């Protein structure tokens, strides 16, 4: 399986093989990052991202084939992340994948990026027992799922405002940290006291997530409560007025409050749907503090945790290929080449 991913600012291609046992073996997984291009803007610029994808897509595909020691003629199928994402970025990867599938007369699979994150923990691991709970925590999505089988996941809860990764990035920006903010926030938090600030526990009601209140509390902790009213309203300080230890305490306290909110919702979901397996994925799962708490959660309940290594947490093509193989395993038909790229997921919110 040749898999391609280009939903945001990572141009990625992978070769994923499904063994006779059903296990998913990654033969190659190539990711070309655009962090340096977007660093000066403190966020991803869609036009810059799509142009960079155009430059990198073919070299990345060729490298994935070379590392896996296969040729285009060896492929059995082609898959690509078809939603959600930046539409200009998606169109580059989707167009390339369709062209390759058409030229080779091979089956084509358009994969939901959010669902691919769910299956990323199965790469290079044994298949799990079902039913399973699923958790996707990324820059664009924070969602809980119930998987009765390997079929389409059932959405249980989602964020009603920011995703956790976006909240981490914004908190990092408040502290003057560079892009991408999440990893820098985690690094700074490792030197701080997580008990220094009693930030509110984010709550979206039911099994929903909400991080806007936590983010506002962080803003006021960094810059002070605004003085004045209307046009004269202004903050009394900036991150430059804080010591490094004060910044570290804020980062640690913010990270702790955000992770505790995720684990609280996960505990509630497990009480409603006790399952033998937990599937997790998404870029924020690369965060070591979150990984520790997820492992403790699973250990306490004797749950089989399928958590991807950090290299498969961030956007990558191996997870796209893994999700495509899962579709084939459950008997799904290939997609028509007329299927369009779409900016929104059909899974991540209701």
LUMZAGU-312052 format. One record per residue (C-alpha): residue number from 1; residue in three letters; chain; x negated, z, y negated. Coordinates in Angstrom, 1 decimal. Example, Ala and Ser with C-alpha at 12.3 -4.5 7.8 and 13.67 -1.06 7.14 Angstrom:
<pts>
PT   i  aa ch      X      Z      Y
PT   1 Ala  A  -12.3    7.8    4.5
PT   2 Ser  A  -13.7    7.1    1.1
</pts>
This chain:
<pts>
PT   i  aa ch      X      Z      Y
PT   1 Unk  A    0.0    0.0    0.0
PT   2 Unk  A   -1.3   -1.0   -3.4
PT   3 Unk  A    0.1    1.4   -6.0
PT   4 Unk  A    0.0    1.1   -9.8
PT   5 Unk  A    0.8    3.6  -12.5
PT   6 Unk  A    0.9    3.0  -16.3
PT   7 Unk  A    3.7    5.1  -17.6
PT   8 Unk  A    1.8    6.8  -20.5
PT   9 Unk  A   -2.0    6.8  -21.2
PT  10 Unk  A   -3.5    6.6  -17.7
PT  11 Unk  A   -4.1    3.2  -16.2
PT  12 Unk  A   -4.3    3.9  -12.4
PT  13 Unk  A   -4.4    2.0   -9.1
PT  14 Unk  A   -4.7    3.3   -5.6
PT  15 Unk  A   -4.6    2.2   -1.9
PT  16 Unk  A   -2.5    4.6    0.2
PT  17 Unk  A   -2.3    4.2    4.0
PT  18 Unk  A    0.5    5.7    6.2
PT  19 Unk  A   -0.9    6.6    9.6
PT  20 Unk  A    1.0    6.5   12.8
PT  21 Unk  A    1.6   10.3   12.6
PT  22 Unk  A    3.3    9.8    9.2
PT  23 Unk  A    0.5   11.4    7.3
PT  24 Unk  A   -0.5    9.8    4.0
PT  25 Unk  A   -4.2    8.9    3.6
PT  26 Unk  A   -5.6    8.0    0.2
PT  27 Unk  A   -8.2    5.2    0.6
PT  28 Unk  A   -8.9    5.0   -3.1
PT  29 Unk  A   -7.5    6.5   -6.3
PT  30 Unk  A   -8.8    5.1   -9.6
PT  31 Unk  A   -7.7    6.4  -13.0
PT  32 Unk  A   -8.9    5.1  -16.4
PT  33 Unk  A   -8.0    7.6  -19.1
PT  34 Unk  A   -7.4    6.9  -22.7
PT  35 Unk  A   -8.0   10.4  -24.1
PT  36 Unk  A  -10.8    9.3  -26.4
PT  37 Unk  A   -8.5    6.6  -28.0
PT  38 Unk  A   -5.8    9.0  -28.9
PT  39 Unk  A   -7.9   12.1  -29.7
PT  40 Unk  A   -8.0   11.4  -33.5
PT  41 Unk  A   -4.2   11.3  -33.6
PT  42 Unk  A   -3.7   14.5  -31.6
PT  43 Unk  A   -1.2   12.7  -29.3
PT  44 Unk  A   -0.5    9.4  -27.5
PT  45 Unk  A    0.1    6.4  -29.8
PT  46 Unk  A    2.4    4.0  -27.8
PT  47 Unk  A    1.0    0.7  -29.3
PT  48 Unk  A   -2.6    1.8  -28.6
PT  49 Unk  A   -1.7    2.9  -25.1
PT  50 Unk  A   -0.1   -0.4  -24.1
PT  51 Unk  A   -3.0   -2.5  -25.5
PT  52 Unk  A   -5.5   -0.3  -23.5
PT  53 Unk  A   -3.4   -0.8  -20.3
PT  54 Unk  A   -3.7   -4.6  -20.8
PT  55 Unk  A   -7.5   -4.3  -21.0
PT  56 Unk  A   -7.9   -2.0  -18.0
PT  57 Unk  A   -5.2   -2.9  -15.5
PT  58 Unk  A   -7.0   -5.7  -13.6
PT  59 Unk  A  -10.4   -4.0  -13.5
PT  60 Unk  A   -8.7   -0.8  -12.2
PT  61 Unk  A   -6.9   -2.7   -9.5
PT  62 Unk  A  -10.1   -4.5   -8.4
PT  63 Unk  A  -11.9   -1.2   -8.3
PT  64 Unk  A   -9.2    0.4   -6.1
PT  65 Unk  A   -9.4   -2.5   -3.7
PT  66 Unk  A  -13.2   -2.4   -3.6
PT  67 Unk  A  -13.5    1.4   -3.1
PT  68 Unk  A  -10.9    1.2   -0.3
PT  69 Unk  A  -12.8   -1.8    1.2
PT  70 Unk  A   -9.7   -3.9    1.5
PT  71 Unk  A   -8.6   -7.2    0.0
PT  72 Unk  A   -5.3   -8.4   -1.4
PT  73 Unk  A   -4.6  -10.1    1.9
PT  74 Unk  A   -4.8   -6.8    3.7
PT  75 Unk  A   -1.9   -5.3    1.8
PT  76 Unk  A    1.5   -4.6    3.4
PT  77 Unk  A    3.4   -3.7    0.2
PT  78 Unk  A    3.0   -3.1   -3.5
PT  79 Unk  A    4.5   -0.2   -5.5
PT  80 Unk  A    4.5    0.8   -9.1
PT  81 Unk  A    5.8    3.6  -11.4
PT  82 Unk  A    8.8    1.9  -12.9
PT  83 Unk  A   10.4    4.8  -14.9
PT  84 Unk  A   10.2    7.0  -17.0
PT  85 Unk  A    7.6    6.5  -19.6
PT  86 Unk  A    6.5    4.6  -22.7
PT  87 Unk  A    8.2    1.2  -22.3
PT  88 Unk  A    5.3   -0.8  -23.5
PT  89 Unk  A    2.9    1.0  -21.2
PT  90 Unk  A    5.3    0.7  -18.2
PT  91 Unk  A    5.7   -3.1  -18.8
PT  92 Unk  A    2.0   -3.7  -18.3
PT  93 Unk  A    1.8   -2.0  -14.9
PT  94 Unk  A    5.2   -3.2  -13.7
PT  95 Unk  A    4.4   -6.8  -14.6
PT  96 Unk  A    1.1   -6.7  -12.8
PT  97 Unk  A    2.6   -5.2   -9.7
PT  98 Unk  A    5.4   -7.7   -9.6
PT  99 Unk  A    3.0  -10.6  -10.0
PT 100 Unk  A    0.8   -9.3   -7.2
PT 101 Unk  A    3.8   -8.7   -4.9
PT 102 Unk  A    5.3  -12.2   -5.7
PT 103 Unk  A    2.0  -14.0   -5.2
PT 104 Unk  A    1.5  -12.4   -1.8
PT 105 Unk  A    5.2  -12.5   -0.7
PT 106 Unk  A    4.9   -8.7    0.0
PT 107 Unk  A    7.7   -6.0   -0.3
PT 108 Unk  A    7.9   -4.4   -3.8
PT 109 Unk  A    8.9   -0.8   -4.5
PT 110 Unk  A    9.7    0.5   -8.0
PT 111 Unk  A    9.1    4.3   -8.0
PT 112 Unk  A   10.5    7.0  -10.2
PT 113 Unk  A    7.5    8.8  -11.7
PT 114 Unk  A    9.1   12.2  -11.5
PT 115 Unk  A    9.9   11.8   -7.8
PT 116 Unk  A    6.4   10.7   -7.2
PT 117 Unk  A    5.1   14.0   -8.6
PT 118 Unk  A    7.3   15.8   -6.0
PT 119 Unk  A    5.6   13.9   -3.1
PT 120 Unk  A    2.1   14.2   -4.5
PT 121 Unk  A    1.6   17.4   -2.5
PT 122 Unk  A    2.0   15.5    0.7
PT 123 Unk  A   -1.1   13.3    0.2
PT 124 Unk  A   -3.7   14.2    2.8
PT 125 Unk  A   -1.5   17.0    4.1
PT 126 Unk  A    0.9   17.5    7.0
PT 127 Unk  A    4.6   16.6    6.5
PT 128 Unk  A    6.7   19.6    5.6
PT 129 Unk  A    9.8   21.1    7.1
PT 130 Unk  A   13.1   20.5    5.2
PT 131 Unk  A   15.1   21.6    3.3
PT 132 Unk  A   12.7   22.2    0.5
PT 133 Unk  A   12.7   23.3   -3.1
PT 134 Unk  A   10.9   21.0   -5.6
PT 135 Unk  A    9.3   21.8   -8.9
PT 136 Unk  A    7.9   19.2  -11.3
PT 137 Unk  A    6.0   20.6  -14.4
PT 138 Unk  A    4.4   18.0  -16.6
PT 139 Unk  A    4.0   16.9  -20.2
PT 140 Unk  A    7.4   15.2  -20.2
PT 141 Unk  A    9.4   17.0  -17.5
PT 142 Unk  A   10.1   20.5  -16.3
PT 143 Unk  A   12.7   20.2  -13.4
PT 144 Unk  A   13.8   22.0  -10.3
PT 145 Unk  A   15.1   20.1   -7.2
PT 146 Unk  A   16.7   20.7   -3.8
PT 147 Unk  A   15.5   18.3   -1.1
PT 148 Unk  A   17.8   18.5    2.0
PT 149 Unk  A   15.6   15.9    3.6
PT 150 Unk  A   13.1   13.2    2.4
PT 151 Unk  A   16.0   11.4    0.7
PT 152 Unk  A   16.6   11.4   -3.0
PT 153 Unk  A   16.1   14.9   -4.5
PT 154 Unk  A   19.1   16.8   -6.0
PT 155 Unk  A   18.5   18.1   -9.5
PT 156 Unk  A   19.1   21.8   -9.9
PT 157 Unk  A   17.7   22.6  -13.4
PT 158 Unk  A   15.8   21.0  -16.2
PT 159 Unk  A   14.4   21.7  -19.6
PT 160 Unk  A   17.0   21.5  -22.5
PT 161 Unk  A   14.2   20.9  -25.1
PT 162 Unk  A   10.4   20.7  -24.6
PT 163 Unk  A    8.8   20.2  -21.2
PT 164 Unk  A    6.2   22.9  -20.4
PT 165 Unk  A    3.3   20.5  -20.8
PT 166 Unk  A    4.5   19.4  -24.3
PT 167 Unk  A    4.9   23.1  -25.3
PT 168 Unk  A    1.3   23.8  -24.1
PT 169 Unk  A    0.1   20.8  -26.2
PT 170 Unk  A    1.9   21.9  -29.3
PT 171 Unk  A    0.7   25.5  -28.9
PT 172 Unk  A   -2.9   24.1  -28.6
PT 173 Unk  A   -2.3   22.1  -31.8
PT 174 Unk  A   -1.2   25.2  -33.6
PT 175 Unk  A   -4.5   26.8  -32.7
PT 176 Unk  A   -6.5   23.8  -33.9
PT 177 Unk  A   -7.5   22.7  -30.4
PT 178 Unk  A   -8.3   19.0  -29.6
PT 179 Unk  A   -6.2   16.6  -27.6
PT 180 Unk  A   -5.2   16.8  -24.8
PT 181 Unk  A   -4.2   20.3  -25.7
PT 182 Unk  A   -3.1   21.8  -22.3
PT 183 Unk  A   -6.5   22.0  -20.7
PT 184 Unk  A   -8.1   23.3  -23.9
PT 185 Unk  A   -5.4   26.0  -24.2
PT 186 Unk  A   -6.0   27.1  -20.6
PT 187 Unk  A   -9.8   27.3  -21.3
PT 188 Unk  A   -9.2   29.4  -24.4
PT 189 Unk  A   -6.7   31.6  -22.6
PT 190 Unk  A   -9.2   32.5  -19.9
PT 191 Unk  A  -11.1   34.5  -22.6
PT 192 Unk  A   -8.0   36.3  -24.0
PT 193 Unk  A   -5.7   39.2  -23.3
PT 194 Unk  A   -2.3   38.0  -21.9
PT 195 Unk  A   -0.7   41.4  -22.9
PT 196 Unk  A   -1.8   41.1  -26.6
PT 197 Unk  A    1.5   39.5  -27.8
PT 198 Unk  A    5.0   40.2  -26.4
PT 199 Unk  A    6.3   36.6  -26.6
PT 200 Unk  A    9.9   36.1  -25.7
PT 201 Unk  A   10.7   34.8  -22.1
PT 202 Unk  A   12.0   31.3  -22.5
PT 203 Unk  A   15.6   31.0  -21.3
PT 204 Unk  A   17.8   27.9  -21.1
PT 205 Unk  A   20.6   29.6  -19.2
PT 206 Unk  A   21.5   29.1  -15.5
PT 207 Unk  A   18.6   27.3  -13.9
PT 208 Unk  A   17.7   25.5  -17.1
PT 209 Unk  A   14.4   25.9  -19.0
PT 210 Unk  A   13.8   26.2  -22.7
PT 211 Unk  A   10.5   26.5  -24.5
PT 212 Unk  A   11.5   26.0  -28.1
PT 213 Unk  A   12.0   29.7  -28.9
PT 214 Unk  A    8.6   30.5  -27.3
PT 215 Unk  A    7.0   27.7  -29.3
PT 216 Unk  A    8.5   29.0  -32.6
PT 217 Unk  A    7.3   32.6  -31.8
PT 218 Unk  A    3.8   31.1  -31.3
PT 219 Unk  A    4.0   29.3  -34.6
PT 220 Unk  A    4.9   32.4  -36.5
PT 221 Unk  A    2.2   34.4  -34.7
PT 222 Unk  A   -0.4   31.9  -35.8
PT 223 Unk  A    0.7   31.0  -39.3
PT 224 Unk  A    2.9   33.9  -40.3
PT 225 Unk  A    6.6   34.0  -41.2
PT 226 Unk  A    7.3   31.4  -43.9
PT 227 Unk  A    7.5   32.8  -47.4
PT 228 Unk  A    9.9   31.5  -50.1
PT 229 Unk  A   13.0   29.4  -49.6
PT 230 Unk  A   13.8   25.7  -49.6
PT 231 Unk  A   11.1   23.5  -51.2
PT 232 Unk  A    9.0   26.5  -52.0
PT 233 Unk  A    8.8   27.7  -48.4
PT 234 Unk  A    5.3   27.9  -47.1
PT 235 Unk  A    3.2   29.5  -44.4
PT 236 Unk  A    1.0   32.4  -45.4
PT 237 Unk  A   -2.0   31.4  -43.2
PT 238 Unk  A   -3.4   28.9  -40.8
PT 239 Unk  A   -5.3   29.0  -37.5
PT 240 Unk  A   -8.5   28.8  -39.6
PT 241 Unk  A   -7.8   32.4  -40.7
PT 242 Unk  A   -7.9   33.7  -37.1
PT 243 Unk  A  -10.9   34.9  -35.2
PT 244 Unk  A  -11.8   33.3  -31.9
PT 245 Unk  A  -10.8   36.4  -30.0
PT 246 Unk  A   -7.4   36.4  -31.8
PT 247 Unk  A   -6.9   32.8  -30.9
PT 248 Unk  A   -7.8   33.5  -27.3
PT 249 Unk  A   -5.3   36.4  -27.1
PT 250 Unk  A   -2.6   34.1  -28.5
PT 251 Unk  A   -3.4   31.4  -26.0
PT 252 Unk  A   -3.4   33.8  -23.1
PT 253 Unk  A   -0.1   35.5  -24.2
PT 254 Unk  A    1.6   32.1  -24.7
PT 255 Unk  A    0.4   30.8  -21.3
PT 256 Unk  A    1.5   33.9  -19.5
PT 257 Unk  A    5.0   33.9  -21.1
PT 258 Unk  A    5.5   30.2  -20.3
PT 259 Unk  A    4.4   30.6  -16.7
PT 260 Unk  A    6.6   33.7  -16.2
PT 261 Unk  A    9.6   31.7  -17.4
PT 262 Unk  A    8.9   29.0  -14.8
PT 263 Unk  A    8.5   31.5  -12.0
PT 264 Unk  A   11.7   33.3  -12.9
PT 265 Unk  A   13.7   30.2  -12.6
PT 266 Unk  A   11.9   29.4   -9.3
PT 267 Unk  A   12.8   32.8   -7.9
PT 268 Unk  A   16.4   32.3   -8.9
PT 269 Unk  A   16.5   28.9   -7.3
PT 270 Unk  A   15.1   30.3   -4.1
PT 271 Unk  A   17.7   33.1   -4.0
PT 272 Unk  A   20.4   30.4   -4.2
PT 273 Unk  A   18.7   28.0   -1.8
PT 274 Unk  A   16.2   29.8    0.5
PT 275 Unk  A   14.0   27.0    1.9
PT 276 Unk  A   11.0   27.0    4.2
PT 277 Unk  A    9.0   24.6    2.0
PT 278 Unk  A    8.1   24.4   -1.7
PT 279 Unk  A    7.0   21.0   -3.1
PT 280 Unk  A    5.3   21.1   -6.6
PT 281 Unk  A    3.7   18.5   -8.7
PT 282 Unk  A    3.0   17.4  -12.3
PT 283 Unk  A    0.1   17.6  -14.7
PT 284 Unk  A    0.7   21.3  -15.6
PT 285 Unk  A    0.2   22.2  -11.9
PT 286 Unk  A   -3.5   21.6  -12.6
PT 287 Unk  A   -3.3   24.9  -14.6
PT 288 Unk  A   -5.1   27.5  -12.6
PT 289 Unk  A   -3.0   30.4  -13.7
PT 290 Unk  A    0.2   28.5  -12.7
PT 291 Unk  A   -1.4   27.5   -9.3
PT 292 Unk  A   -2.3   31.2   -8.6
PT 293 Unk  A    1.3   32.4   -9.3
PT 294 Unk  A    2.8   29.6   -7.2
PT 295 Unk  A    0.5   30.5   -4.3
PT 296 Unk  A    1.5   34.1   -4.6
PT 297 Unk  A    5.2   33.2   -4.8
PT 298 Unk  A    4.9   31.2   -1.6
PT 299 Unk  A    2.8   33.8    0.2
PT 300 Unk  A    5.3   36.6   -0.6
PT 301 Unk  A    8.1   34.6    1.0
PT 302 Unk  A    6.2   33.0    3.8
PT 303 Unk  A    7.0   29.5    2.4
PT 304 Unk  A    4.9   26.4    3.2
PT 305 Unk  A    3.6   25.4   -0.2
PT 306 Unk  A    2.7   21.7   -0.7
PT 307 Unk  A    0.7   21.7   -3.9
PT 308 Unk  A   -1.6   18.7   -4.7
PT 309 Unk  A   -5.2   19.1   -5.6
PT 310 Unk  A   -5.8   19.0   -9.3
PT 311 Unk  A   -6.9   15.3   -9.1
PT 312 Unk  A   -3.4   14.4   -7.9
PT 313 Unk  A   -1.6   16.6  -10.5
PT 314 Unk  A   -2.3   14.4  -13.5
PT 315 Unk  A   -0.7   10.9  -13.6
PT 316 Unk  A   -2.2    8.8  -10.8
PT 317 Unk  A   -1.3    5.9   -8.6
PT 318 Unk  A   -1.8    7.7   -5.2
PT 319 Unk  A    1.4    9.6   -5.8
PT 320 Unk  A    3.2    6.4   -6.5
PT 321 Unk  A    2.0    5.0   -3.2
PT 322 Unk  A    2.9    8.2   -1.4
PT 323 Unk  A    6.5    8.1   -2.8
PT 324 Unk  A    6.8    4.4   -1.7
PT 325 Unk  A    5.8    5.3    1.8
PT 326 Unk  A    8.4    8.0    1.9
PT 327 Unk  A   11.0    5.5    0.9
PT 328 Unk  A    9.9    3.2    3.7
PT 329 Unk  A    9.9    6.1    6.2
PT 330 Unk  A   13.6    6.9    5.4
PT 331 Unk  A   14.6    3.2    5.7
PT 332 Unk  A   15.1    2.2    2.1
PT 333 Unk  A   15.1   -1.5    1.4
PT 334 Unk  A   12.4   -3.0   -1.0
PT 335 Unk  A   13.4   -3.5   -4.6
PT 336 Unk  A   14.1   -7.0   -6.1
PT 337 Unk  A   11.5   -8.3   -8.5
PT 338 Unk  A   14.3   -8.3  -11.2
PT 339 Unk  A   14.4   -4.5  -11.3
PT 340 Unk  A   13.5   -3.5  -14.9
PT 341 Unk  A   11.1   -1.0  -16.3
PT 342 Unk  A   13.1    1.9  -17.8
PT 343 Unk  A   12.0    4.6  -20.3
PT 344 Unk  A   14.2    7.4  -18.8
PT 345 Unk  A   14.2    9.0  -15.3
PT 346 Unk  A   17.4    9.1  -13.2
PT 347 Unk  A   16.2   12.4  -11.8
PT 348 Unk  A   14.9   14.7  -14.5
PT 349 Unk  A   18.1   15.6  -16.4
PT 350 Unk  A   21.8   15.3  -16.1
</pts>
